[in-house]
Amino acid sequence: MAIYDPAQPGQKAKRILKREPARSSQVCGYQIQIGSWHNTGNQFCGERKVRGLYFCQEHHDWLVLDEPDGIIRMAPGNAIGTG
C-alpha cells in the first residue's frame, strides 16, 4: 500500500480539503493533518469513498491494519460509499 508523498515523483496528487466534509457525504474526509501553530492547519482527504466502505481505498486499507479483527467500526451517521 502506498501513501501519497508529494516529495516522490510520479505519484498522483490527492485532493486535499481545508474543512472537514459532512460525515454523511461521499467524500473520504480522513484527517491527514491536525492544525497547530507550526503548520498550515487541518487537512482532510478529498477523495471519493469507495462503494461499501467508509473511506477511500487508500485510507481504508491503512486503517484496517490498526483493527485487531480487520473491521472498521464507525458511529451512526457516517455514510458508506455508494461508488
MIDREN-766249 format. One record per residue (C-alpha): residue number from 1; residue in three letters; chain; x, z, y. Coordinates in nm, 3 decimals. Layout:
<torlum k="NUM" r="ALA" c="A" xx="X" zz="Z" yy="Y"/>
...
***
This chain:
<torlum k="1" r="MET" c="A" xx="0.000" zz="0.000" yy="0.000"/>
<torlum k="2" r="ALA" c="A" xx="0.142" zz="-0.098" yy="0.338"/>
<torlum k="3" r="ILE" c="A" xx="0.067" zz="0.097" yy="0.653"/>
<torlum k="4" r="TYR" c="A" xx="0.087" zz="-0.114" yy="0.969"/>
<torlum k="5" r="ASP" c="A" xx="0.410" zz="-0.061" yy="1.161"/>
<torlum k="6" r="PRO" c="A" xx="0.436" zz="-0.256" yy="1.489"/>
<torlum k="7" r="ALA" c="A" xx="0.817" zz="-0.244" yy="1.467"/>
<torlum k="8" r="GLN" c="A" xx="0.816" zz="-0.453" yy="1.148"/>
<torlum k="9" r="PRO" c="A" xx="0.798" zz="-0.832" yy="1.198"/>
<torlum k="10" r="GLY" c="A" xx="0.541" zz="-1.039" yy="1.014"/>
<torlum k="11" r="GLN" c="A" xx="0.267" zz="-0.775" yy="0.992"/>
<torlum k="12" r="LYS" c="A" xx="-0.087" zz="-0.841" yy="1.111"/>
<torlum k="13" r="ALA" c="A" xx="-0.174" zz="-0.626" yy="1.414"/>
<torlum k="14" r="LYS" c="A" xx="-0.458" zz="-0.379" yy="1.370"/>
<torlum k="15" r="ARG" c="A" xx="-0.743" zz="-0.332" yy="1.612"/>
<torlum k="16" r="ILE" c="A" xx="-0.684" zz="-0.001" yy="1.791"/>
<torlum k="17" r="LEU" c="A" xx="-0.958" zz="0.180" yy="1.983"/>
<torlum k="18" r="LYS" c="A" xx="-0.913" zz="0.445" yy="2.253"/>
<torlum k="19" r="ARG" c="A" xx="-1.253" zz="0.603" yy="2.185"/>
<torlum k="20" r="GLU" c="A" xx="-1.395" zz="0.724" yy="1.857"/>
<torlum k="21" r="PRO" c="A" xx="-1.665" zz="0.486" yy="1.730"/>
<torlum k="22" r="ALA" c="A" xx="-2.003" zz="0.623" yy="1.622"/>
<torlum k="23" r="ARG" c="A" xx="-1.991" zz="0.760" yy="1.269"/>
<torlum k="24" r="SER" c="A" xx="-2.299" zz="0.553" yy="1.193"/>
<torlum k="25" r="SER" c="A" xx="-2.120" zz="0.228" yy="1.289"/>
<torlum k="26" r="GLN" c="A" xx="-1.946" zz="-0.025" yy="1.065"/>
<torlum k="27" r="VAL" c="A" xx="-1.608" zz="0.044" yy="1.230"/>
<torlum k="28" r="CYS" c="A" xx="-1.348" zz="0.240" yy="1.029"/>
<torlum k="29" r="GLY" c="A" xx="-1.274" zz="0.492" yy="1.306"/>
<torlum k="30" r="TYR" c="A" xx="-0.991" zz="0.670" yy="1.121"/>
<torlum k="31" r="GLN" c="A" xx="-0.798" zz="0.875" yy="1.379"/>
<torlum k="32" r="ILE" c="A" xx="-0.448" zz="0.731" yy="1.387"/>
<torlum k="33" r="GLN" c="A" xx="-0.306" zz="0.941" yy="1.669"/>
<torlum k="34" r="ILE" c="A" xx="-0.416" zz="1.265" yy="1.831"/>
<torlum k="35" r="GLY" c="A" xx="-0.373" zz="1.282" yy="2.207"/>
<torlum k="36" r="SER" c="A" xx="-0.132" zz="1.524" yy="2.372"/>
<torlum k="37" r="TRP" c="A" xx="0.093" zz="1.540" yy="2.676"/>
<torlum k="38" r="HIS" c="A" xx="0.368" zz="1.320" yy="2.530"/>
<torlum k="39" r="ASN" c="A" xx="0.171" zz="1.019" yy="2.404"/>
<torlum k="40" r="THR" c="A" xx="-0.092" zz="0.769" yy="2.511"/>
<torlum k="41" r="GLY" c="A" xx="-0.393" zz="0.964" yy="2.385"/>
<torlum k="42" r="ASN" c="A" xx="-0.627" zz="0.940" yy="2.090"/>
<torlum k="43" r="GLN" c="A" xx="-0.622" zz="0.620" yy="1.886"/>
<torlum k="44" r="PHE" c="A" xx="-0.871" zz="0.511" yy="1.621"/>
<torlum k="45" r="CYS" c="A" xx="-0.873" zz="0.226" yy="1.371"/>
<torlum k="46" r="GLY" c="A" xx="-1.100" zz="-0.054" yy="1.490"/>
<torlum k="47" r="GLU" c="A" xx="-1.113" zz="-0.249" yy="1.164"/>
<torlum k="48" r="ARG" c="A" xx="-1.444" zz="-0.309" yy="0.987"/>
<torlum k="49" r="LYS" c="A" xx="-1.546" zz="-0.081" yy="0.700"/>
<torlum k="50" r="VAL" c="A" xx="-1.530" zz="-0.230" yy="0.352"/>
<torlum k="51" r="ARG" c="A" xx="-1.855" zz="-0.267" yy="0.156"/>
<torlum k="52" r="GLY" c="A" xx="-1.930" zz="0.060" yy="-0.024"/>
<torlum k="53" r="LEU" c="A" xx="-1.653" zz="0.259" yy="0.150"/>
<torlum k="54" r="TYR" c="A" xx="-1.637" zz="0.495" yy="0.448"/>
<torlum k="55" r="PHE" c="A" xx="-1.321" zz="0.334" yy="0.591"/>
<torlum k="56" r="CYS" c="A" xx="-1.129" zz="0.005" yy="0.599"/>
<torlum k="57" r="GLN" c="A" xx="-0.943" zz="-0.067" yy="0.274"/>
<torlum k="58" r="GLU" c="A" xx="-0.605" zz="0.049" yy="0.405"/>
<torlum k="59" r="HIS" c="A" xx="-0.728" zz="0.391" yy="0.520"/>
<torlum k="60" r="HIS" c="A" xx="-0.949" zz="0.438" yy="0.213"/>
<torlum k="61" r="ASP" c="A" xx="-0.651" zz="0.377" yy="-0.017"/>
<torlum k="62" r="TRP" c="A" xx="-0.438" zz="0.619" yy="0.183"/>
<torlum k="63" r="LEU" c="A" xx="-0.700" zz="0.898" yy="0.198"/>
<torlum k="64" r="VAL" c="A" xx="-0.794" zz="0.878" yy="-0.169"/>
<torlum k="65" r="LEU" c="A" xx="-0.436" zz="0.978" yy="-0.257"/>
<torlum k="66" r="ASP" c="A" xx="-0.500" zz="1.317" yy="-0.089"/>
<torlum k="67" r="GLU" c="A" xx="-0.801" zz="1.395" yy="-0.309"/>
<torlum k="68" r="PRO" c="A" xx="-0.727" zz="1.554" yy="-0.649"/>
<torlum k="69" r="ASP" c="A" xx="-1.008" zz="1.362" yy="-0.819"/>
<torlum k="70" r="GLY" c="A" xx="-0.976" zz="1.047" yy="-0.605"/>
<torlum k="71" r="ILE" c="A" xx="-1.320" zz="1.086" yy="-0.443"/>
<torlum k="72" r="ILE" c="A" xx="-1.360" zz="1.100" yy="-0.065"/>
<torlum k="73" r="ARG" c="A" xx="-1.643" zz="1.330" yy="0.042"/>
<torlum k="74" r="MET" c="A" xx="-1.798" zz="1.282" yy="0.385"/>
<torlum k="75" r="ALA" c="A" xx="-2.059" zz="1.470" yy="0.586"/>
<torlum k="76" r="PRO" c="A" xx="-2.411" zz="1.327" yy="0.616"/>
<torlum k="77" r="GLY" c="A" xx="-2.442" zz="1.072" yy="0.895"/>
<torlum k="78" r="ASN" c="A" xx="-2.125" zz="0.880" yy="0.813"/>
<torlum k="79" r="ALA" c="A" xx="-2.219" zz="0.522" yy="0.734"/>
<torlum k="80" r="ILE" c="A" xx="-2.093" zz="0.340" yy="0.426"/>
<torlum k="81" r="GLY" c="A" xx="-1.965" zz="-0.011" yy="0.484"/>
<torlum k="82" r="THR" c="A" xx="-2.209" zz="-0.294" yy="0.427"/>
<torlum k="83" r="GLY" c="A" xx="-1.944" zz="-0.563" yy="0.417"/>
***
